[in-house]
Structures are given as structure tokens and as C-alpha cells.
Amino acid sequence: MSWDIEVREKVYQRLANEIFFRILHGEYGLGTKMPSYTELSKTAGSSPETVRKAFSELCRLGLIDKTRYGYFVTSNRSRVAEYRQNYLADLEGKYLDAKAKVSVAADGGITCSK
């Protein structure tokens, strides 16, 4: 059996996910300006560099846009919905992989599969 050790999620990725959740819940509305690196780093308890990396990731995903006036949440509702579906599909895939690795036998014993 081969080892299946996953590299832990980076802090900026976790912050990007948290910002995404806040976009979904309307805290950062579509088309609105995002807080500055400094402001967000203070409220999130992270460094401005971590916020910069999170913003870069969100730009790459098309969830926020960089302008000369700062960062803005995309106004493209379908892009947010599409990313939400992809995020949920990824979580479901991880769940199904974990479920396949560990299954409970009918007799109450535990069996592990590859």
C-alpha cells in the first residue's frame, strides 16, 4: 500500500477561502471594493503579505479584480456560482476518497481499503 500524505493547505489559501465565504454571504458584495491589505491583515490576524497572496489567488480564480483603485469583488454572479460549484465538487471528491479508504464492515468490524 502506498503512502497518501497530503501537503497541508497554505495559510494564504485558507484566507482566500475565508474571503470567498464572506463574498458568498454578502459581507463583501458583488462589485464592492475590498479592504486594503493592511486593514484586512489586522482583522484577519495575518500579515499583509499573506493577504496579498490571498488576493492574487482570488484574482487568478476570477473572484476579485485588481484595478488602479484597488481590489474589487467581481460583479460576475455566474463566476462566483461556478467557483462555488467547483469548490463543493472538490470537497465531495475528498470526502468520497476518504470514505473509500475507510469503510465499516457489515459485522461491525473495521476494514481499510486502498
N, C-alpha and C positions, 0 to 999 in steps of 0.2 A: 504494500500500500504506500502510495507516495504522500509526501507532506503537503498540506494545503494551508500554508501560513500566509495570511493576507497582511499587506502593509497597512498600517493604521492611517486613517484619514488625516490629512494635514489640517492645521488649525484654520488656515485661510479658507479651506473648502468647507469646514464646518460653519464658519462665519458667513460664507456665501450662501449656504443652505438656510441659515437663520434669516438672512436678509430676504431670501426668496420667500420663506414662510410669511414674513412680515408684508411682503408685496401681496401675497395671496390673501391675507387677512385685511388688507386695506390700510395698514399703518403707513405704508409708502404707496400712495395711489398712482395709478397709471398716468404717465406724463408729468409727474411731480419731480421736483429737484431733490436729490439725495443730500443728506447732511455731509459736511466736509469730512475728510479723513480724521482730522483732529477731534471733531465733535463726536463722530461715531466711535472712534477708538476709546474715548472717555466713557461713553455709555455702555460699550460692549466689553470694556475691561481688557482691551488688546492694544497692540502697538499700531501706530499709523501705517507702518509697513505691511502689517497683516491685513489691514483694511484695504490698502492699495492693491494687494494681491487678490483679495476677495472681489473688489470692483473689476479688476482685469478679467477674472474668471466669469463674472456676470456679464461683462461686455462681450466676451468670447461666445457666451451662450445666447446673446441677443436679448437679455433681460433688462439691461440698462444701457444707456447710450452716453458716450463721452462727447461733450461739446466744449467750446471755448469758455462757456459759462459754468461749467461743472458737469456733474453726472446727473442724468435724469432716468427715471424708470421708463421703460418703453411704453408707448401708447398702444402697442400692438397686443390687444387682448388675446388673439389667437396664438401668438407666440408664447405667452405665459401659460395658456391652457395646454399647448403642445408640450412645453417643458414639464408641466405638472404630470401629464400622462407618462412621459418618458421616465420621470423620477419614480412614479408609482410602479411602473413596469420593472424597473431596476430593483426596487425593494422586493417586489413579488418574486423575481428571479432568485434573489439572495435567500429569501425565505424557502423557496422550493428546493434550492440546493442544500440548505441546512436540514430541511425535512428529510431529504433523500439520504443524507449521511447518517441520521439517527432515526431509527424507527422502532416503535414498540411492538413486539410480537403479540399475537392473539392470546398466548398463555400468560401474559404479564411479564415475561422476561424481556430484557432489552437486547436488541441486536443492532449492530452498527454495520452499515453498508458503505461501499466505496462511493 
